[in-house]
Amino acid sequence: MKSPATLVLSLMLAVSLPAQFDLATPKAPVATKKPKDVTVHEDKRIDDYFWLREKENPEVKTYLEQENAYTEAALAPAKELRAALFKEMRGRIKEDDTGAKVPYLGWLYYTRTEKDKQYPIFCRIADLPGAAEEIILDLNKLGEGKPYVAIGHYRVSDDGTRLAYSIDWTGYRQYEVYVMDLATKQLVPQQIGKVADLEWGAGHDVLYYVTENEAKRSDKLHRWTLSAAAHELLRTENDELYNIDVAKSQDGRWLFSTAESKVTAEVFALPAADAKGAFRSLQPRIEDVKVQAEHHGDHFYFVTNRDAKNYKVVRAPESAPTQTEDVIPHNPAVKIEGLTPLARYLVIEERENGLPHLRVYNFADGKSARLDMPEAAYEVSESSNWQFDTDEFRFEYQSMVRPRSTFSANLATGQRTLVKQQEVLGGFDPKNYRAERIWATMRDGVKVPLSIVYRADIDRSKPQPFWLYGYGSYGISMPITFSGNRLSLLDRGVVFAIAHIRGGGELGEEWREAGRMEKKMTTFNDFVDCAQWLVDNKWTTPTQLVTSGGSAGGLLMGAVLNQRPDLFKAALVVVPFVDVLNTMLDATLPLTTEEYVEWGNPNIREQYLWMRAYSPYDNLKPASYPNVLVNVSFYDSQVPYWEGAKYLAKLRTLNQAKGTATLLHTNFGAGHGGASGRYDALHDTARDYAFFLSALGLAK
């Protein structure tokens, strides 16, 4: 007997099935045009929708609500499908579940979830037989009656007596800090707001924290002595390209505060036990040199790209931190991304040929080797390692067909223990799915990797419905992760792929450099070429190809649709950075000034022209666009809601295609990362998947 997916596949043809949207009732909202001259560098630009940024204007909210109603009406034919998708995805989740328990100072710290509750519960239990659980924070109670609540930081003092944590109450990523006595669960009377980072000094009386300015740039480092209720400003970073942070070394002996731009970093340090001292510079600020700091024994350890394009690990004595020697030399084929020192071993996170690796360096003999991984394409990363004097190192492993697992590796014996594996209910069997890693050739001859997953029983001799995802910015490598939700599309015959395009970090720093600043257009060309390669090689057809991207990936979507609107059936454009010129010309907005070294500074005419060539909002033109759903969040601090709203309003007026959906959804209770509650997030995913399936003609 054929499976439901096989039955669907047997009906699929390489021709277009009609999209299943209701675009007649009600009619699409029409945003009022209020022309504003935004001319710069003698480049005449008139922005009809600039007014949509007036967040407190009732007319703006009314318009966004009308768009939400229209989106719901357009998706009404898929109402039953959305309910089915939600039920399927929820059915794969173990709703009453407990996360991996993290050992620290005689306690085990963990989170757990309960059925029908949106948020995790933060707990601990003494590492003793028969010990009783202690609930530290129940986000369900904290978030009761609120549309949004999320934990930012969660720091236990190094004597285990106090917890410092931060909460975002709106989605704006503006955190308030609270300090709890872990024995009594009582809070210290004072709280502080607009905190971007925090860390304990030695003991439980001194807390270091970083605050942000009105543009959300993290610019001030403070010291809070709780017993004296005293706050002291330690450092101010005045360069608008830089943010500062604060962190403690793995051995707990040093505090580091890094001033960092997108391309340069300077590290400051202070002994954790020095409750009155000043931070001193360890590594000076050198343009285009980045550095991360750690500590072991009587040496500082640094990951740096100084004379090492893809980074190397060096060390220097505490007394002479600039006199470095190589520990892991530079390898042009391997990018070093981070390190974690334990008492006897140093674990280095590396990336080669697009895949992550963990290298273990033995302090005793100076030898190093990688941990073996069981699959050809996978994702591996450090898990929670709170202890220093241990040979146990925890890491997380997953692939597109293998759920996330937490392992503990004994670095002395090589033995691995499975600590926790994500349980996928609903009859999931990894043998029903197949993952591949293929390389597509770009227009300039460069090969770009694609990570692909699909049901093993699809007919590979025919083109199939296909979902292509991309990002390609900031040197970020798109992880090859498992998704229980995604199974709902795979089981309906949709193939999924990630295009690891230039501008990301998958193939090292040169990969990033090839897709930023004046070379940013390469990112968009790569994605178009990946899509065309999939069509040319019979994976799919333009009438079966849907695509998505969020944030800077939303910029990718906008630029790609302007370049090749004919290549896609539908696009999901999430919290998109599409109003590039207006945003980068407004230095009062979050992220603007610090990203001058990512996109360019539009106050400089040459760099303005780089962005002018691809800014999605400014390059919309009359064309036949595919089905488009734009998702924005009203409290998004990273990419304001109005960027996506303006983009959709303008696109709709220029769209010459008949019968294609142009939809906008605004989440009025979330920020850049979307809904904070797990069930709310599932409903949003069900809507997005229903949009894709409706566009593909597979909604019924």
Backbone hydrogen bonds, N-H to C=O, Kabsch-Sander energy under -0.5 kcal/mol:
donor,donor_aa,acceptor,acceptor_aa,energy
7,L,3,S,-2.4
8,V,4,P,-2.2
9,L,5,A,-2.7
10,S,6,T,-2.6
11,L,7,L,-0.9
11,L,8,V,-0.8
12,M,8,V,-0.8
12,M,9,L,-0.8
20,Q,694,S,-2.1
21,F,19,A,-0.5
22,D,74,A,-2.0
23,L,21,F,-0.8
31,A,29,P,-0.5
34,K,32,T,-0.6
34,K,48,D,-2.9
36,K,47,D,-1.0
38,V,36,K,-0.6
38,V,45,R,-2.6
40,V,43,D,-1.1
43,D,40,V,-2.3
44,K,42,E,-0.8
47,D,36,K,-3.1
47,D,45,R,-0.5
48,D,46,I,-0.7
50,F,47,D,-0.7
52,L,49,Y,-1.8
53,R,50,F,-1.7
54,E,51,W,-2.1
55,K,53,R,-1.9
57,N,54,E,-1.9
60,V,57,N,-1.2
61,K,57,N,-1.4
62,T,58,P,-2.4
63,Y,59,E,-2.0
64,L,60,V,-2.4
65,E,61,K,-2.5
66,Q,62,T,-2.1
67,E,63,Y,-2.2
68,N,64,L,-2.1
69,A,65,E,-2.2
70,Y,66,Q,-2.2
71,T,67,E,-2.5
72,E,68,N,-2.3
73,A,69,A,-2.1
74,A,70,Y,-2.7
75,L,71,T,-1.8
76,A,73,A,-1.2
78,A,75,L,-1.9
79,K,76,A,-2.1
82,R,78,A,-2.9
83,A,79,K,-1.9
84,A,80,E,-2.3
85,L,81,L,-3.0
86,F,82,R,-2.5
87,K,83,A,-2.3
88,E,84,A,-2.6
89,M,85,L,-2.8
90,R,86,F,-2.7
91,G,87,K,-2.1
92,R,88,E,-0.8
92,R,89,M,-0.8
93,I,90,R,-1.4
94,K,423,E,-0.5
95,E,93,I,-1.2
97,D,95,E,-0.9
97,D,113,T,-1.2
99,G,111,T,-3.3
102,V,109,Y,-3.4
104,Y,107,W,-2.7
107,W,104,Y,-1.4
108,L,125,I,-2.6
109,Y,102,V,-2.8
109,Y,107,W,-0.5
110,Y,123,C,-2.1
112,R,121,I,-2.0
113,T,97,D,-2.7
117,K,114,E,-2.0
121,I,112,R,-2.8
122,F,137,L,-3.4
123,C,110,Y,-3.1
124,R,134,E,-2.1
125,I,108,L,-1.7
126,A,132,A,-0.5
127,D,106,G,-2.6
128,L,126,A,-2.5
131,A,128,L,-1.7
134,E,124,R,-3.1
136,I,122,F,-2.9
136,I,134,E,-0.6
137,L,122,F,-1.6
139,L,120,P,-1.5
139,L,137,L,-0.6
141,K,138,D,-0.8
142,L,138,D,-2.2
143,G,139,L,-2.6
144,E,141,K,-1.0
146,K,143,G,-2.4
150,A,168,D,-1.6
152,G,166,S,-2.7
155,R,164,A,-3.2
156,V,154,Y,-0.5
157,S,162,R,-3.0
158,D,203,G,-0.7
160,G,157,S,-2.2
163,L,180,M,-2.4
164,A,155,R,-3.1
165,Y,163,L,-0.5
165,Y,178,Y,-2.6
166,S,153,H,-1.8
167,I,176,E,-2.2
168,D,150,A,-2.8
169,W,167,I,-0.6
169,W,174,Q,-0.5
175,Y,173,R,-0.6
175,Y,195,V,-0.6
176,E,167,I,-2.2
177,V,192,I,-3.4
178,Y,165,Y,-3.0
180,M,163,L,-3.1
181,D,186,Q,-3.1
182,L,161,T,-2.4
182,L,180,M,-0.7
183,A,161,T,-0.5
185,K,181,D,-2.9
188,V,179,V,-3.0
192,I,177,V,-1.3
195,V,175,Y,-2.3
196,A,210,V,-3.0
197,D,210,V,-1.1
199,E,208,Y,-2.5
201,G,206,V,-2.8
202,A,272,A,-2.4
205,D,202,A,-0.5
207,L,205,D,-0.5
207,L,224,W,-2.6
208,Y,199,E,-3.3
209,Y,222,H,-1.8
210,V,197,D,-2.6
211,T,220,K,-2.2
212,E,194,K,-1.7
213,N,217,R,-2.1
216,K,213,N,-2.1
218,S,216,K,-0.5
219,D,211,T,-1.4
219,D,217,R,-1.0
220,K,211,T,-1.6
221,L,235,R,-2.4
222,H,209,Y,-3.2
223,R,232,E,-2.5
224,W,207,L,-3.2
225,T,223,R,-0.6
225,T,230,A,-2.6
226,L,205,D,-2.9
226,L,224,W,-0.8
228,A,225,T,-0.6
229,A,225,T,-0.7
229,A,226,L,-0.8
230,A,225,T,-2.0
232,E,223,R,-2.5
234,L,221,L,-3.2
234,L,232,E,-0.5
235,R,221,L,-1.5
237,E,219,D,-3.1
238,N,236,T,-0.7
242,Y,239,D,-2.0
243,N,260,E,-2.2
244,I,218,S,-1.8
245,D,258,T,-1.0
247,A,256,F,-2.4
249,S,254,W,-2.9
252,G,249,S,-1.9
255,L,270,L,-3.0
256,F,247,A,-3.4
257,S,268,F,-2.5
259,A,266,E,-2.8
260,E,243,N,-3.1
260,E,258,T,-0.6
261,S,264,T,-3.2
265,A,289,V,-2.3
266,E,259,A,-2.4
267,V,283,Q,-1.0
268,F,257,S,-2.3
269,A,280,R,-2.7
270,L,255,L,-1.9
272,A,253,R,-2.5
274,D,271,P,-1.7
275,A,273,A,-1.2
280,R,269,A,-2.7
282,L,267,V,-3.5
283,Q,267,V,-1.2
286,I,284,P,-0.8
289,V,286,I,-2.1
290,K,288,D,-0.5
292,Q,303,V,-2.0
294,E,301,Y,-2.4
296,H,299,H,-2.6
299,H,296,H,-2.2
300,F,316,A,-3.0
301,Y,294,E,-2.4
302,F,314,V,-3.0
303,V,292,Q,-1.9
304,T,302,F,-0.6
304,T,312,K,-2.2
305,N,290,K,-1.5
307,D,305,N,-0.5
308,A,305,N,-1.9
311,Y,308,A,-2.4
312,K,304,T,-2.0
313,V,328,I,-2.2
314,V,302,F,-2.6
314,V,312,K,-0.5
315,R,325,E,-2.3
316,A,300,F,-2.2
318,E,298,D,-2.0
320,A,317,P,-1.0
323,Q,320,A,-1.9
324,T,322,T,-1.3
325,E,315,R,-2.0
327,V,313,V,-3.4
328,I,313,V,-1.7
331,N,311,Y,-0.5
331,N,334,V,-0.5
334,V,331,N,-2.2
335,K,351,R,-2.9
336,I,310,N,-2.4
336,I,334,V,-0.5
337,E,335,K,-0.5
337,E,349,E,-3.3
338,G,349,E,-1.1
340,T,347,V,-2.6
342,L,345,Y,-3.7
343,A,388,F,-2.3
346,L,361,Y,-2.7
347,V,340,T,-2.6
348,I,346,L,-0.5
348,I,359,R,-3.3
349,E,338,G,-2.7
350,E,348,I,-0.6
350,E,357,H,-2.8
351,R,335,K,-1.9
352,E,355,L,-2.6
353,N,333,A,-0.6
354,G,506,E,-0.9
355,L,352,E,-2.3
357,H,350,E,-2.7
359,R,348,I,-3.0
360,V,369,A,-3.3
361,Y,346,L,-3.3
361,Y,359,R,-0.5
362,N,367,K,-3.1
363,F,344,R,-1.7
363,F,361,Y,-0.6
364,A,344,R,-0.5
366,G,362,N,-2.4
369,A,360,V,-1.7
371,L,358,L,-2.7
379,E,398,Q,-3.0
381,S,396,E,-1.9
383,S,394,R,-2.1
385,N,383,S,-0.7
390,T,388,F,-2.1
393,F,391,D,-0.5
393,F,409,A,-2.5
395,F,407,F,-2.3
396,E,381,S,-3.2
397,Y,405,S,-2.7
398,Q,379,E,-2.0
399,S,402,R,-2.1
405,S,397,Y,-2.6
406,T,420,K,-3.7
407,F,395,F,-3.1
407,F,405,S,-0.6
408,S,417,T,-2.6
409,A,393,F,-3.2
409,A,407,F,-0.5
410,N,408,S,-0.5
410,N,415,Q,-3.3
411,L,391,D,-2.9
411,L,409,A,-0.9
414,G,410,N,-3.0
417,T,408,S,-2.3
419,V,406,T,-2.9
419,V,417,T,-0.7
420,K,406,T,-1.6
422,Q,404,R,-3.2
424,V,422,Q,-0.5
425,L,92,R,-2.2
425,L,423,E,-0.6
432,N,429,D,-2.3
433,Y,430,P,-1.7
434,R,454,Y,-3.1
436,E,452,I,-2.7
438,I,450,L,-2.3
440,A,448,V,-2.9
442,M,446,V,-3.2
445,G,442,M,-2.0
448,V,440,A,-2.9
450,L,438,I,-3.0
451,S,498,I,-2.0
452,I,436,E,-3.0
452,I,450,L,-0.6
453,V,496,F,-2.6
454,Y,434,R,-2.0
456,A,432,N,-2.8
458,I,455,R,-1.4
460,R,458,I,-1.1
462,K,459,D,-1.7
464,Q,539,W,-2.8
466,F,544,Q,-2.9
467,W,495,V,-3.4
468,L,466,F,-0.5
468,L,546,V,-2.6
469,Y,467,W,-0.5
469,Y,497,A,-2.8
470,G,548,S,-1.5
471,Y,499,A,-0.5
475,G,503,G,-2.4
476,I,473,S,-2.1
478,M,476,I,-0.5
481,T,479,P,-1.3
487,L,483,S,-0.6
487,L,484,G,-0.7
488,S,485,N,-1.9
489,L,486,R,-1.4
490,L,486,R,-2.2
491,D,487,L,-3.0
492,R,489,L,-1.0
493,G,490,L,-1.9
494,V,489,L,-2.3
495,V,465,P,-2.8
496,F,453,V,-2.5
497,A,467,W,-2.3
498,I,451,S,-2.3
499,A,469,Y,-2.6
500,H,449,P,-2.4
500,H,498,I,-0.7
501,I,499,A,-1.7
503,G,504,G,-0.7
503,G,511,W,-1.9
504,G,501,I,-1.5
505,G,476,I,-0.6
508,G,505,G,-1.8
512,R,508,G,-1.4
513,E,509,E,-3.0
514,A,510,E,-1.8
515,G,512,R,-2.1
516,R,513,E,-1.0
517,M,598,E,-2.1
519,K,516,R,-2.5
520,K,517,M,-1.7
522,T,519,K,-1.8
523,T,520,K,-1.5
524,F,520,K,-0.8
525,N,521,M,-2.4
526,D,522,T,-2.7
527,F,523,T,-1.7
528,V,524,F,-2.2
529,D,525,N,-2.7
530,C,526,D,-2.6
531,A,527,F,-2.4
532,Q,528,V,-2.6
533,W,529,D,-2.5
534,L,530,C,-2.2
535,V,531,A,-1.8
536,D,532,Q,-3.1
537,N,533,W,-2.1
538,K,535,V,-1.7
539,W,534,L,-2.4
540,T,534,L,-1.1
544,Q,541,T,-2.0
545,L,541,T,-0.6
545,L,542,P,-0.5
546,V,466,F,-3.2
546,V,544,Q,-0.6
547,T,570,A,-1.8
548,S,468,L,-1.6
549,G,572,L,-1.5
551,S,574,V,-2.5
553,G,550,G,-2.7
554,G,551,S,-0.8
555,L,551,S,-1.4
556,L,552,A,-1.7
557,M,553,G,-1.9
558,G,554,G,-2.5
559,A,555,L,-2.6
560,V,556,L,-2.6
561,L,557,M,-2.6
562,N,558,G,-1.7
563,Q,559,A,-1.7
564,R,560,V,-3.3
567,L,564,R,-1.6
568,F,565,P,-0.7
569,K,545,L,-3.7
570,A,545,L,-0.9
571,A,627,N,-2.4
572,L,547,T,-2.7
573,V,571,A,-0.6
573,V,629,L,-3.0
574,V,549,G,-2.4
574,V,572,L,-0.6
575,V,631,N,-3.4
577,F,551,S,-2.0
578,V,576,P,-1.5
580,V,578,V,-0.9
583,T,579,D,-2.2
584,M,580,V,-2.7
585,L,581,L,-1.4
586,D,583,T,-1.5
587,A,585,L,-0.8
589,L,586,D,-1.6
591,L,215,A,-0.7
592,T,589,L,-1.1
595,E,591,L,-1.2
595,E,592,T,-1.1
596,Y,593,T,-1.6
597,V,594,E,-0.5
598,E,595,E,-1.6
599,W,595,E,-2.3
600,G,595,E,-0.9
604,I,601,N,-2.2
605,R,603,N,-0.6
608,Y,604,I,-2.6
609,L,605,R,-2.2
610,W,606,E,-1.1
611,M,607,Q,-1.6
612,R,608,Y,-2.6
613,A,609,L,-1.3
614,Y,611,M,-1.2
615,S,611,M,-2.7
617,Y,578,V,-2.4
619,N,615,S,-1.3
620,L,617,Y,-0.7
623,A,654,L,-1.6
625,Y,623,A,-1.0
627,N,569,K,-2.0
628,V,661,A,-3.1
629,L,571,A,-2.3
630,V,663,L,-2.7
631,N,573,V,-2.3
631,N,629,L,-0.5
632,V,665,H,-2.7
634,F,667,N,-2.6
635,Y,670,A,-2.0
636,D,633,S,-1.5
637,S,635,Y,-0.5
643,E,640,P,-1.8
644,G,640,P,-0.6
645,A,641,Y,-1.8
646,K,642,W,-2.8
647,Y,643,E,-2.2
648,L,644,G,-2.4
649,A,645,A,-2.1
650,K,646,K,-2.4
651,L,647,Y,-2.7
652,R,648,L,-2.4
653,T,649,A,-1.2
654,L,650,K,-1.1
654,L,651,L,-0.6
655,N,651,L,-1.3
656,Q,623,A,-3.5
657,A,623,A,-0.6
663,L,628,V,-3.3
665,H,630,V,-2.8
667,N,632,V,-2.6
667,N,665,H,-0.5
668,F,666,T,-0.8
670,A,667,N,-0.8
671,G,674,G,-0.8
672,H,171,G,-0.8
674,G,671,G,-1.8
678,R,118,Q,-1.8
681,A,677,G,-2.3
682,L,678,R,-1.6
683,H,679,Y,-2.0
684,D,680,D,-1.9
685,T,681,A,-2.3
686,A,682,L,-2.6
687,R,683,H,-2.0
688,D,684,D,-2.2
689,Y,685,T,-2.9
690,A,686,A,-2.3
691,F,687,R,-2.0
692,F,688,D,-2.0
693,L,689,Y,-2.8
694,S,690,A,-2.5
695,A,691,F,-2.4
696,L,692,F,-2.0
697,G,694,S,-1.1
698,L,693,L,-3.4
699,A,693,L,-0.5
